[in-house]
Amino acid sequence: MSSEQWAGIMRGDEAYAGSPSFFRFENAVKGIFGFSHVIPTHQGRAAERILFSTVCQPGHVVPNNTHFDTTRANIEVTGAKAVDLPVPEGLIPADPRPFKGNMDVGKLVSLIAEVGPDAIPLCMITVTNNTGGGQPVSMKNIREVSQVCRSHGIPLYIDACRFAENAYFIKLREEGYGEKSVREIVQELFSYSDGCTMSAKKDGLANIGGFLATNDASLAQKERDLLILTEGYPTYGGMAGRDLEAIAVGLEEVLQEDYLEYRLASVRYLGEHISDAGVPIVQPPGGHAVYIDAAAFLPQVKPTDLPGQSVVVELFVEGGIRGVEVGTVMFGRNDPETGAELPAAMELVRLAMPRRVYTQSHVDFMVEAIVEVFGRRNGIGGFGFKYQALALRHFTADFEPLYEVGGGISMS
Ligand SMILES: Cc1ncc(COP(=O)(O)O)c(C=O)c1O
């Protein structure tokens, strides 16, 4: 965090109710996002749980460009169905188009026609599309999705985790936005929506925290009632006053364009350097992460032998680099009829870059280690599950290698 955020931590007021830190937090959120009700939560998934358990029920369907893992799980636990509607190019890692995070508007229209608007308690758009390769969503796409939703009376929510990075991509890539400030772009983007969930650990630039926001007063009341049951009083949610201060400062700092320029440039630097060495990645590099295309990296490993997990393990063994599989480990499903494992749409490995942490030498080291593993890719095999939980299995799963891990690595 920045020195201003640490100063905020020292100023934090820990009053149980009505702490001034809460009002600074609330003012920052309202000023940037424009929603009238702001509900603090200890992180993003708590906001998701409160939102979905208030509005979803069995038989409901919730569309998203691509659901993040916790978003999907918090919908499914209510008995509702989470449906991903990415644009086709969003599923082609090598395709370099600028807004691969977009939702397929035609598929949204068909889904509404198929299940009826009453079965859709809300529609979501995730900016940037984390599980879809960290790719941005265009303003045009958000406007079109919003028009479809509003014409059917379906509230549109934004999963706002990386709202500032997405807005900066719009500024750089979308016609008509080059001269607008990131704040103006953010304000326009959220004006097309009815609410949002947010993990402040991302573009809140904080270590913990989140919020749920809406313009619907009666919904906000129900959500606050639930908040008290599991998170805490409505002026702190699950957070300490000092966390509220750090987020209030972070939300303003993340709009600074020199910060965003550096952020995107450092991710792009990693992506371009490994891509130049032949490593297949999701193109173009995302806002917060580079995603290795593990299916192309290890074509000899079939999706159900978890090629992404192999790349994750090999990068850790080679260079202590901790990535995460975003493929069949995270999103595979058992076929309800045969019980067989159904692979995910893509086999990716996310290398998310903590903001304000790494220097160029760290990234150069990463490039070397990744290229080294790529050089010995032919000797890498797959993994199998030893243990998996029923939901969100990738957080706690245990694996066994189907080959010799690190084989060929020089340990001298
Ligand atoms: C797009 C997206 N939504 C929701 C979440 C959940 O946020 P949290 O980890 O704070 O619960 C994340 C976290 O990575 C995310 O990337």
The ligand as an SDF file (V2000), in Angstrom:
LIG
                    3D

 16 16  0  0  0  0  0  0  0  0999 V2000
  -13.4430  -11.0360  -10.6480 C   0  0  0  0  0  0  0  0  0  0  0  0
  -13.4470  -11.4050   -9.1950 C   0  0  0  0  0  0  0  0  0  0  0  0
  -14.6060  -11.4390   -8.5260 N   0  0  0  0  0  0  0  0  0  0  0  0
  -14.6520  -11.7530   -7.2230 C   0  0  0  0  0  0  0  0  0  0  0  0
  -13.5100  -12.0670   -6.5060 C   0  0  0  0  0  0  0  0  0  0  0  0
  -13.6190  -12.4710   -5.0500 C   0  0  0  0  0  0  0  0  0  0  0  0
  -13.0200  -11.5200   -4.2330 O   0  0  0  0  0  0  0  0  0  0  0  0
  -12.3920  -11.9420   -2.8090 P   0  0  0  0  0  0  0  0  0  0  0  0
  -11.1640  -12.7450   -3.0790 O   0  0  0  0  0  0  0  0  0  0  0  0
  -12.0830  -10.6340   -2.1470 O   0  0  0  0  0  0  0  0  0  0  0  0
  -13.4160  -12.7080   -2.0650 O   0  0  0  0  0  0  0  0  0  0  0  0
  -12.2770  -12.0350   -7.1720 C   0  0  0  0  0  0  0  0  0  0  0  0
  -11.0310  -12.4070   -6.4460 C   0  0  0  0  0  0  0  0  0  0  0  0
  -10.0040  -12.7170   -7.0310 O   0  0  0  0  0  0  0  0  0  0  0  0
  -12.2390  -11.6900   -8.5510 C   0  0  0  0  0  0  0  0  0  0  0  0
  -11.0880  -11.6430   -9.2370 O   0  0  0  0  0  0  0  0  0  0  0  0
  1  2  1  0
  2  3  1  0
  2 15  2  0
  3  4  2  0
  4  5  1  0
  5  6  1  0
  5 12  2  0
  6  7  1  0
  7  8  1  0
  8  9  2  0
  8 10  1  0
  8 11  1  0
 12 13  1  0
 12 15  1  0
 13 14  2  0
 15 16  1  0
M  END
$$$$
